[in-house]
């Protein structure tokens, strides 16, 4: 292997290079036999394939000749390859032809071609490059898809090297589009981010500087090459700095996560990383024996990005692999996106990642208040993504007023223009104007890129709290789906890690929380769905004070995910409402789920078409009971524990929208999944129905229907005189009420006060 030194990369030379075509040509001239990339075909060193700079350029030029013959300059060309050296050669082939590369991935067998179809239609691509194996699998399916029949697929296998001699340098410069990086997209029409050669070169410089990469660095990556982190970070960054790079397919990592760590150990890698779930997977899927065989002491920078970084994951990974030589100081949380080419923030020096613990109730109101981990109102730790790579590049802005947020306030993350900011979305002028040309309300500063992410600056560091469009707002409180998903996947061992989505749907102006989650394959036949539902309802109510509206349990791999493995929440929501999921077990009943979906369509502007037969009797009964007066002749007096329990079952069935017979009087109310507001409403309804003053926290003091009904029957017997609520509650109960009311938003308090007035 060629021994490279950092001085081979001349800063002066790189500053004069305008395109990645010039950069690869320079590498091929300076170190023609230097190894450009190593690919582990089966994830192991024994299956390594290599390509030199000279050979890579020759293959790229040969492919470019084919594209030039098809007049593809400035035209989008789809790349349909599995991960590997052929993909890299085809990508550079597009650049050498002056074409616009459109990274994609071949659809799995028996999977829909919808995404490929959407990309082809949006990009206007007429040509696709692929290999023979992929072409044979796709040819018939493409022919059977009317919108894809005209796509000209060209296999690049076995091209003669001499073809490169016919290559003609294209007329390109720094501003020429190099690729369309399609966002994963939660709809049928993902957006193509227009990235120029200058965008790539500028961001590569930022990454090299922030990561400390040089020609002496050694990298390992399993990240998908069609994802911005895998392409820009895993393929273009090593070429930029002249570093040694070892690659493997994502499937090799997912099949055996230890392969990633073994490659780092074997090749003495200094730089490697991935999304948060990758570190979690390594902890869960490696044995003590495998860890003892690793030497991770060379690993200087372990970046984590593409999804929220969890402090617990970092701690668990460090605990598991410090005996293997891993240093916690190597962790490098960072932040970026395709619209900024890749990197936006990251530490300039290596240190253990910072994190903050915030007050949960303030976080729900977009306020930043630091508390200790022992605080009863502590939220999840939020990990710093480091300072902006370019000073003063990040601004936190109110997404509605477009005014900068005051300190310690969460807002939308806006990124000031730099050479790394992409040119916009392909053929989407309105979306480009909205996202890439934002200005502050006073018009004095801009343009900014609106990221759609929420976060805040503390000191010089950026802390990302979630997505603006993913935010779940229920009764005036903000809830981050990542938090709920983290709770859900820990609720029951039958739930598959990293394969759940939390979102809200609207029914008659009321938001309901939904969780869709995959089951472990081993649990498909043995799992008790009712136990899983109860566990989810209990944990979500306990941890987030939220009441679940619906749960859908799916088979493994049924969740729509991005190329980097992130669950697509918005697509999950659409599929849930449209009934597109093959649900293994669902809660509540199918009729109720359909009613929720119908109500959502109505709320979005369609006609309300809920038929009377869809309203089950327990729900109607509960509604009438909820408004009945104690003196109503239609309702028998509630004097016995059984009668009170039956009334409560009906009320709870209505509140939870579940059949009455599924509720158990001995099951804790928390396990049914009622939140604090529902508990207060239950006490209020009981007080009105029984004519006895009750504590709003009664449901917490007598946690089952059986216990509560027994207490209420005896309390009513004792209630021979009218007692005011204040007189009936002791000081401890009053303090508890105050604590409960402090958890309510202004909107919730007004709602309760309004009900009292009626």
C-alpha positions in Angstrom: 0.0 0.0 0.0 1.3 3.4 -0.9 2.5 5.4 2.0 1.1 8.9 1.7 2.0 12.0 3.7 -0.1 15.1 4.4 2.2 17.4 2.3 1.1 15.6 -0.9 -2.1 17.6 -0.7 -1.1 21.1 -1.5 -3.5 23.7 -0.2 -2.5 26.0 -3.0 -3.4 23.3 -5.6 -6.8 22.6 -4.0 -7.8 26.2 -4.0 -7.2 26.4 -7.7 -9.3 23.3 -8.5 -12.9 24.1 -9.5 -14.5 20.7 -10.1 -14.2 17.1 -8.8 -13.2 16.2 -12.4 -10.1 18.3 -12.0 -9.5 16.9 -8.5 -9.6 13.2 -9.6 -7.4 14.0 -12.6 -4.9 15.6 -10.2 -4.9 12.6 -7.9 -4.5 10.3 -10.9 -1.5 12.3 -12.1 0.1 12.7 -8.7 -0.4 9.1 -7.3 -1.7 7.0 -10.2 -1.2 3.7 -8.4 -2.4 5.0 -5.1 -5.4 3.1 -3.8 -8.4 5.4 -4.1 -11.0 3.0 -2.5 -11.1 -0.4 -1.0 -14.5 -2.2 -1.0 -15.2 -5.2 1.2 -17.6 -7.2 -1.0 -18.9 -9.3 1.9 -17.9 -7.0 4.7 -14.5 -8.8 5.4 -10.9 -8.1 4.5 -10.8 -11.4 2.7 -13.3 -10.1 0.1 -11.6 -6.8 -0.5 -11.6 -5.2 -3.9 -9.5 -2.1 -4.7 -9.2 0.5 -7.4 -6.4 3.0 -8.0 -6.8 6.7 -8.9 -5.6 6.0 -12.4 -8.0 3.1 -12.9 -10.9 5.0 -11.4 -10.3 7.9 -13.8 -10.1 5.5 -16.8 -13.4 3.8 -15.9 -15.0 7.2 -15.4 -13.8 8.4 -18.7 -15.1 5.3 -20.5 -18.5 5.6 -18.9 -18.5 9.3 -19.8 -18.0 8.5 -23.5 -21.2 6.5 -23.5 -23.1 9.4 -21.9 -21.5 11.9 -24.3 -22.7 9.8 -27.2 -26.2 10.1 -25.7 -25.9 13.9 -25.4 -26.3 13.7 -21.6 -24.4 16.9 -20.7 -26.4 18.9 -18.2 -29.0 16.1 -18.2 -29.9 14.0 -15.1 -28.7 10.4 -15.2 -30.0 7.9 -12.7 -27.5 5.7 -10.9 -29.1 2.3 -10.1 -26.3 0.3 -8.5 -25.7 -1.6 -5.3 -23.0 -0.2 -3.1 -19.6 -0.9 -4.6 -16.8 0.3 -6.8 -19.0 0.2 -9.9 -21.3 2.8 -8.3 -18.3 5.1 -7.6 -17.0 4.8 -11.2 -20.5 5.5 -12.6 -20.8 8.6 -10.3 -17.5 10.0 -11.6 -18.5 8.9 -15.1 -21.5 11.3 -14.9 -19.2 14.1 -13.7 -16.7 13.4 -16.5 -19.5 13.7 -19.0 -20.8 16.9 -17.6 -24.0 15.1 -16.7 -26.0 15.5 -13.5 -25.7 12.3 -11.3 -28.9 11.2 -9.6 -27.9 8.7 -6.9 -30.5 6.1 -6.3 -30.7 2.5 -5.1 -32.2 -0.5 -6.8 -35.6 -1.4 -5.3 -35.7 -4.7 -3.5 -37.4 -7.7 -5.1 -41.2 -7.5 -4.7 -41.0 -3.9 -3.6 -42.7 -1.0 -5.3 -41.0 1.0 -8.0 -42.9 4.1 -6.8 -39.8 5.9 -5.5 -37.8 5.3 -8.7 -40.8 6.4 -10.7 -41.1 9.6 -8.7 -37.4 10.4 -9.0 -37.4 9.7 -12.8 -40.5 11.9 -13.3 -39.3 14.7 -11.1 -35.8 14.8 -12.5 -36.9 14.2 -16.1 -34.2 11.5 -16.4 -34.2 9.6 -19.6 -31.0 7.5 -19.0 -30.0 5.2 -16.1 -26.7 3.6 -15.5 -26.6 0.2 -13.7 -24.8 -3.2 -13.8 -25.8 -6.4 -15.5 -27.1 -8.2 -12.4 -29.4 -5.2 -11.4 -30.5 -4.7 -15.0 -31.6 -8.4 -15.3 -33.7 -8.0 -12.1 -35.3 -4.7 -13.2 -35.7 -5.0 -16.9 -39.1 -6.8 -16.8 -40.4 -4.7 -14.0 -39.5 -1.5 -15.8 -41.2 -2.7 -19.0 -44.4 -3.4 -17.0 -44.4 0.1 -15.5 -45.8 2.5 -18.1 -44.0 5.6 -16.6 -40.6 3.8 -16.7 -40.8 2.0 -20.1 -39.0 4.9 -21.9 -36.1 4.9 -19.3 -33.0 3.8 -21.2 -30.9 1.6 -18.9 -27.3 1.1 -19.7 -25.1 -1.5 -18.1 -21.5 -0.4 -17.5 -20.1 -3.9 -16.9 -17.1 -4.9 -19.0 -16.4 -1.6 -20.7 -13.1 -1.7 -22.7 -10.5 0.5 -21.0 -9.5 1.8 -24.5 -12.9 3.6 -24.7 -11.5 6.2 -22.3 -9.3 7.5 -25.1 -12.4 8.9 -26.8 -13.3 11.0 -23.8 -13.7 14.8 -24.5 -13.4 17.2 -21.5 -16.8 18.7 -20.9 -17.5 22.4 -20.6 -18.0 22.6 -16.9 -17.0 25.0 -14.1 -17.5 25.4 -10.4 -21.2 26.3 -10.7 -22.0 23.3 -12.9 -24.5 20.9 -11.2 -22.7 17.8 -10.1 -25.7 15.9 -8.7 -29.3 15.9 -7.6 -29.4 14.6 -4.0 -32.9 13.5 -3.6 -34.2 13.9 -0.1 -35.7 10.8 1.3 -39.1 12.4 1.2 -42.2 11.5 3.1 -44.5 11.9 0.1 -44.6 10.4 -3.4 -42.6 13.2 -4.8 -39.2 13.6 -3.1 -37.3 16.8 -3.8 -34.0 16.9 -5.7 -31.4 19.1 -4.0 -29.2 20.8 -6.7 -25.6 20.5 -5.6 -22.8 22.0 -7.7 -19.1 21.2 -7.9 -18.3 24.3 -5.8 -20.8 23.1 -3.1 -19.0 19.8 -2.9 -15.5 21.3 -2.8 -16.4 23.9 -0.2 -18.1 21.4 2.1 -15.3 18.9 1.6 -12.9 21.6 2.9 -15.1 22.3 5.9 -15.4 18.6 6.7 -11.6 18.1 6.4 -10.9 21.0 8.7 -13.5 20.2 11.3 -12.7 16.4 11.4 -8.9 17.1 11.2 -8.6 14.8 8.1 -5.4 14.6 6.2 -3.8 12.3 3.7 -2.6 10.3 6.7 -6.1 9.6 7.8 -7.8 6.2 7.3 -11.5 5.9 7.0 -14.1 3.1 7.1 -17.7 3.5 5.9 -20.7 1.3 5.5 -23.0 4.3 4.8 -25.2 4.1 1.7 -23.4 5.8 -1.2 -26.8 7.3 -2.4 -27.1 9.2 0.9 -25.4 12.5 1.4 -23.4 11.3 4.4 -22.2 8.2 2.5 -21.5 10.0 -0.7 -20.0 13.3 0.4 -18.5 12.1 3.7 -17.6 8.5 2.7 -16.6 8.9 -1.0 -15.8 12.5 -1.8 -14.1 13.5 1.5 -11.3 10.9 1.2 -10.6 11.8 -2.4 -10.5 15.5 -1.3 -7.8 15.0 1.4 -6.1 12.0 -0.3 -6.9 9.6 2.6 -7.2 5.8 2.5 -10.8 4.7 2.5 -12.4 1.3 3.1 -16.0 0.8 2.2 -18.6 -1.9 2.7 -22.3 -2.3 1.8 -24.9 -1.2 4.3 -26.3 -4.7 4.3 -22.9 -6.1 5.4 -23.1 -3.9 8.4 -26.8 -4.6 9.2 -26.3 -8.4 8.9 -23.4 -8.3 11.3 -22.7 -4.9 12.9 -19.4 -6.2 14.3 -18.0 -6.1 10.7 -17.9 -2.3 10.9 -15.8 -2.4 14.1 -13.7 -5.3 12.8 -12.8 -3.2 9.7 -11.9 -0.2 11.9 -9.7 -2.5 14.0 -8.1 -4.4 11.0 -7.3 -1.3 8.9 -6.5 0.9 11.9 -9.0 3.5 10.8 -8.9 7.0 12.3 -12.3 8.3 11.1 -15.6 6.5 10.9 -19.2 7.0 12.1 -22.9 6.8 11.3 -26.3 7.6 12.6 -27.2 7.1 16.3 -28.9 3.7 15.6 -25.6 2.3 14.3 -23.9 2.7 17.7 -26.9 1.3 19.4 -26.9 -1.7 17.1 -23.3 -2.4 17.9 -24.0 -2.6 21.6 -27.0 -4.9 21.1 -25.6 -7.2 18.4 -22.0 -7.9 19.6 -20.9 -10.4 22.2 -18.2 -9.9 24.9 -16.0 -12.3 23.0 -16.2 -10.2 19.8 -15.5 -7.0 21.7 -12.4 -8.5 23.3 -11.0 -9.3 19.9 -11.2 -5.7 18.7 -8.6 -3.0 18.9 -10.3 0.4 18.5 -7.4 2.4 19.8 -6.8 4.0 16.4 -10.3 5.4 16.2 -9.8 9.1 16.7 -13.1 10.5 15.4 -16.4 8.7 15.7 -18.9 11.0 14.1 -22.7 10.7 14.7 -25.2 12.5 12.6 -28.2 12.1 10.2 -30.6 11.6 13.2 -30.8 12.9 16.8 -27.9 11.8 18.9 -28.9 10.2 22.2 -26.7 10.6 25.3 -27.8 7.1 26.5 -26.5 5.6 23.3 -23.1 7.3 23.6 -22.8 6.2 27.2 -23.8 2.6 26.4 -21.4 2.4 23.5 -18.5 3.8 25.5 -19.2 1.4 28.3 -19.3 -1.6 25.9 -16.2 -0.7 23.9 -13.8 1.1 26.2 -12.3 -2.3 27.0 -11.7 -2.6 23.2 -9.6 0.6 23.2 -12.4 3.0 22.3 -12.0 6.5 23.8 -15.2 8.4 24.6 -13.4 11.6 23.6 -13.6 10.3 20.0 -17.4 10.8 19.8 -18.2 13.6 17.4 -21.9 14.6 17.2 -22.5 16.8 14.2 -25.3 18.3 12.2 -26.0 18.8 8.5 -28.3 18.0 5.6 -28.3 17.6 1.9 -29.4 21.2 1.4 -26.1 22.3 2.9 -24.2 19.6 0.9 -23.5 17.9 4.3 -21.8 19.5 7.3 -23.1 22.6 9.2 -21.8 22.1 12.7 -19.1 20.1 14.5 -16.5 20.6 17.2 -13.1 21.9 16.2 -11.4 20.1 19.0 -11.8 16.6 20.3 -13.6 16.3 23.7 -16.3 14.2 25.2 -19.6 15.4 23.8 -21.5 18.0 25.8 -25.1 17.6 26.7 -27.7 19.6 28.6 -30.6 18.4 30.7 -33.7 20.6 30.3 -36.9 21.2 32.3 -39.5 19.1 30.5 -42.5 21.4 31.0 -40.5 24.4 29.7 -39.2 22.4 26.8 -42.8 21.8 25.8 -43.2 25.6 25.6 -40.1 26.0 23.6 -38.1 27.4 26.5 -34.7 26.3 27.6 -34.3 25.9 31.4 -31.4 23.8 32.7 -32.0 21.3 35.5 -30.2 18.5 37.1 -30.7 14.9 36.1 -32.3 14.2 39.5 -34.9 16.8 38.9 -38.4 15.3 38.8 -39.2 17.5 35.7 -36.0 16.6 33.9 -36.4 15.9 30.2 -34.1 13.7 28.1 -30.5 14.9 27.8 -29.9 16.8 24.5 -26.5 16.3 23.0 -24.5 19.3 21.5 -23.9 19.1 17.8 -21.0 21.5 18.1 -20.5 25.0 16.9 -21.1 26.1 13.3 -18.3 25.2 11.0 -18.5 28.8 9.7 -18.7 31.4 12.5 -22.1 33.0 13.0 -23.6 30.8 10.3 -26.6 29.5 12.4 -29.5 31.7 13.5 -32.4 30.5 15.6 -35.6 32.1 14.3 -39.3 32.1 15.2 -40.8 30.2 12.2 -43.9 32.3 12.2 -42.7 35.8 12.7 -39.3 35.4 11.1 -37.7 37.3 14.0 -34.6 36.0 15.8 -35.5 34.1 19.0 -34.3 35.5 22.3 -31.7 33.6 24.2 -32.8 30.3 25.7 -35.7 29.9 23.3 -36.2 27.1 20.8 -36.9 28.1 17.2 -36.3 27.0 13.7 -32.6 26.6 12.7 -31.7 28.9 9.8 -28.3 28.6 8.1 -26.8 31.7 6.6 -25.7 31.5 2.9 -22.3 30.1 2.2 -20.7 28.3 -0.7 -21.9 25.0 0.8 -25.6 26.0 0.5 -27.1 24.1 -2.5 -28.6 25.9 -5.4 -32.2 24.9 -4.5 -34.7 22.2 -5.4 -34.7 20.9 -9.0 -37.6 22.4 -11.0 -39.3 23.6 -7.8 -39.1 27.4 -7.8 -41.6 28.1 -5.1 -40.1 25.5 -2.7 -36.6 26.9 -3.5 -37.7 30.5 -2.8 -39.3 29.5 0.5 -36.5 27.3 1.8 -33.3 28.8 0.3 -34.0 32.5 0.2 -35.5 33.3 3.6 -34.9 36.7 5.2 -35.5 38.0 8.6 -38.6 40.1 9.3 -36.7 43.3 9.1 -35.3 42.3 5.7 -31.8 43.3 6.8 -30.2 39.9 6.8 -30.3 37.0 4.4 -30.6 34.9 2.5 -30.9 32.0 4.9 -31.7 28.3 4.4 -34.7 27.3 6.4 -33.8 23.8 7.7 -37.2 22.8 9.1 -35.3 21.7 12.2 -35.9 23.0 15.7 -33.1 23.8 18.1 -31.3 26.4 20.1 -27.8 27.8 20.6 -26.2 27.5 24.0 -22.8 29.1 24.3 -21.4 28.6 20.8 -23.0 25.1 20.3 -26.1 24.1 18.4 -28.6 21.7 20.1 -31.2 20.1 17.9 -34.5 19.3 19.5 -36.6 17.9 16.6 -38.3 18.7 13.3 -40.8 21.5 12.9 -43.1 19.4 10.8 -42.7 16.4 13.1 -43.5 18.2 16.3 -46.6 16.7 18.0 -48.7 19.4 19.7 -51.4 18.0 21.9 -53.4 20.4 24.2 -50.9 23.2 23.8 -47.8 21.1 24.7 -45.0 20.3 22.3 -43.9 16.7 22.2 -41.0 15.4 20.2 -41.7 12.1 18.4 -38.1 10.9 19.0 -38.8 11.0 22.8 -42.1 9.0 22.4 -40.5 6.6 20.0 -37.6 6.0 22.5 -40.1 5.2 25.2 -42.2 3.0 23.0 -39.4 0.7 21.8 -38.4 0.1 25.5 -42.0 -0.7 26.5 -42.0 -4.4 25.5 -39.3 -6.8 24.3 -41.4 -7.8 21.3 -41.0 -4.4 19.7 -38.2 -4.0 17.2 -35.6 -1.3 18.1 -35.4 1.7 15.8 -38.5 0.7 13.9 -41.3 2.8 15.4 -43.0 6.1 14.5 -45.1 8.4 16.6 -47.3 11.0 15.1 -50.6 12.7 15.7 -53.8 12.7 13.7 -56.8 15.1 14.0 -60.3 14.0 14.8 -62.8 16.9 15.1 -60.1 19.4 16.0 -58.6 17.1 18.6 -55.1 15.7 18.2 -54.7 12.0 18.9 -51.3 10.2 19.4 -50.6 7.2 17.2 -47.7 4.7 17.4 -46.9 2.4 14.5 -44.2 -0.1 15.4 -42.6 -3.2 13.9 -42.5 -6.5 15.9 -39.4 -8.6 16.3 -39.5 -11.5 13.9 -39.4 -14.0 16.8 -42.5 -12.3 18.3 -44.8 -12.6 15.3 -46.4 -15.8 16.5 -45.8 -15.7 20.2 -46.4 -12.2 21.2 -49.5 -11.3 23.3 -50.8 -8.1 21.5 -52.9 -7.1 24.5 -49.9 -7.1 26.7 -48.0 -5.0 24.2 -50.8 -2.5 23.9 -51.1 -2.2 27.7 -47.3 -1.8 28.0 -47.3 1.0 25.4 -50.2 2.8 26.9 -48.7 2.6 30.3 -45.2 3.7 29.4 -46.4 6.6 27.2 -48.8 7.8 29.8 -46.2 7.5 32.6 -43.3 9.1 30.7 -45.1 11.7 28.6 -48.5 12.2 30.2 -50.1 11.4 26.9 -53.0 9.2 26.0 -52.6 6.9 23.0 -55.3 7.1 20.4 -54.2 4.1 18.3 -51.4 1.5 17.9 -50.5 -0.5 14.9 -48.1 -3.4 15.1 -46.4 -4.5 11.9 -44.2 -7.2 10.5 -40.4 -6.6 10.4 -39.2 -4.3 7.5 -42.8 -3.0 6.9 -42.0 0.6 8.0 -41.0 3.0 5.3 -37.4 4.2 5.9 -34.9 6.5 4.3 -31.7 5.3 2.6 -29.9 5.8 5.9 -32.4 3.8 7.9 -34.5 6.6 9.4 -38.2 6.0 9.8 -40.2 8.3 7.6 -42.8 9.6 10.0 -44.9 11.6 7.6 -45.2 8.7 5.1 -46.1 6.4 8.1 -48.9 8.8 9.0 -50.2 8.9 5.4 -50.0 5.1 5.1 -51.8 4.7 8.4 -54.6 7.0 7.5 -55.0 5.5 4.0 -55.1 1.9 5.5 -52.0 0.9 3.5 -50.2 -1.0 6.3 -50.7 -4.7 6.7 -51.4 -4.5 10.4 -50.6 -7.7 12.4 -52.3 -6.4 15.5 -54.1 -3.1 15.9 -55.6 -1.1 18.8 -58.3 0.1 19.1 -60.8 -1.7 16.9 -60.7 -1.5 13.1 -64.0 0.4 13.1 -62.6 3.1 15.4 -59.4 3.3 13.4 -61.5 3.8 10.2 -63.5 6.5 12.0 -60.3 8.3 12.9 -59.2 8.2 9.3 -62.5 9.4 8.1 -62.5 12.2 10.6 -59.0 13.2 9.4 -60.3 13.4 5.8 -63.2 15.6 7.0 -60.9 17.9 9.0 -58.7 18.3 5.9 -61.7 19.7 3.9 -63.5 16.7 2.7 -67.1 15.7 3.5 -67.9 14.1 6.8 -69.1 10.6 6.0 -69.2 8.9 9.4 -72.2 6.6 9.3 -74.3 5.9 12.3 -73.6 2.2 12.2 -69.9 2.9 12.8 -70.7 4.4 16.2 -70.7 1.4 18.6 -73.1 1.3 21.5 -70.7 1.7 24.4 -69.5 5.0 22.9 -73.0 6.3 22.6 -73.9 5.1 26.1 -70.8 6.7 27.5 -71.5 10.0 25.8 -75.0 10.1 27.3 -73.8 9.2 30.8 -71.1 11.8 30.6 -73.6 14.6 30.4 -76.4 13.1 32.5 -77.6 14.9 35.6 -77.6 12.9 38.9 -81.4 13.5 39.0 -82.0 12.3 35.4 -84.7 9.7 35.2 -82.8 8.1 32.3 -80.0 7.0 34.6 -80.4 4.8 37.6 -78.8 6.2 40.9 -75.2 5.2 41.3 -75.1 3.9 44.9 -73.3 0.5 44.7 -69.6 -0.2 43.8 -70.8 -2.3 40.8 -73.0 0.5 39.4 -70.2 3.1 39.8 -67.7 0.7 38.3 -70.0 0.1 35.3 -70.4 3.9 34.8 -66.7 4.4 34.9 -66.1 1.6 32.4 -68.5 3.3 30.0 -66.9 6.7 30.6 -63.4 5.2 30.1 -64.4 3.3 27.0 -65.6 6.6 25.5 -62.5 8.5 26.5 -60.2 5.8 25.1 -62.4 4.9 22.2 -62.2 1.2 22.9 -64.9 -1.4 23.4 -66.1 -1.5 27.0 -65.5 -5.2 27.4 -61.8 -4.8 26.8 -61.4 -2.9 30.1 -60.5 -4.6 33.4 -61.7 -3.1 36.7 -58.5 -4.4 38.4 -56.1 -3.0 35.9 -54.4 0.3 36.9 -55.8 3.3 35.1 -52.3 4.2 34.0 -52.1 1.0 32.1 -55.2 2.0 30.2 -53.2 5.0 29.1 -55.1 7.9 30.4 -53.1 11.1 30.9 -53.4 13.7 33.7 -56.0 15.8 32.0 -58.2 12.7 31.4 -57.8 11.8 35.1 -58.9 15.3 36.2 -61.9 15.1 33.7 -62.8 11.7 35.2 -62.9 13.1 38.7 -64.9 16.1 37.5 -67.5 13.8 35.7 -67.8 11.6 38.8 -68.3 14.6 41.1 -71.0 15.9 38.8 -72.7 12.5 38.5 -72.5 11.5 42.2 -73.1 15.0 43.7 -70.1 14.5 46.0 -67.1 16.8 46.0 -64.0 14.9 44.9 -60.3 15.6 44.6 -59.1 16.1 41.0 -56.3 13.7 41.8 -58.7 10.9 42.9 -57.7 8.7 40.1 -54.1 8.7 41.3 -55.0 7.9 44.9 -57.3 5.0 43.9 -55.5 3.7 40.8 -58.0 1.0 39.7 -61.7 1.2 38.8 -62.4 -1.4 41.5 -60.6 0.5 44.2 -62.1 3.8 43.1 -65.7 2.6 42.8 -65.5 1.0 46.3 -64.2 4.3 47.8 -66.8 6.4 46.0 -69.7 4.2 47.1 -68.7 4.6 50.7 -67.9 8.3 50.3 -71.4 8.9 48.9 -72.9 7.1 51.8 -71.1 9.5 54.1 -72.0 12.6 52.1 -75.2 13.6 54.1 -74.4 17.3 53.9 -73.1 19.5 51.2 -69.3 20.0 51.5 -67.4 22.5 49.5 -64.4 21.2 47.5 -61.9 23.2 49.5 -63.2 21.9 52.8 -63.1 18.3 51.5 -59.5 18.4 50.5 -56.6 18.3 53.0 -53.3 20.2 52.6 -51.5 17.3 51.0 -54.2 16.9 48.4 -54.2 20.6 47.7 -50.4 20.5 47.1 -50.9 17.6 44.7 -53.7 19.6 42.8 -51.3 22.5 42.5 -48.6 20.3 41.0 -51.1 18.8 38.6 -52.4 22.2 37.5 -48.8 23.4 36.9 -48.5 20.7 34.3 -51.4 22.1 32.4 -51.0 24.6 29.6 -53.0 27.8 29.6 -55.3 26.3 26.9 -55.9 23.2 29.1 -56.8 25.4 32.1 -59.2 27.5 30.1 -60.8 24.3 28.8 -61.4 23.0 32.3 -62.6 26.4 33.5 -65.0 26.6 30.6 -66.5 23.3 31.4 -66.9 24.3 35.0 -68.9 27.4 33.9 -71.3 25.2 31.9 
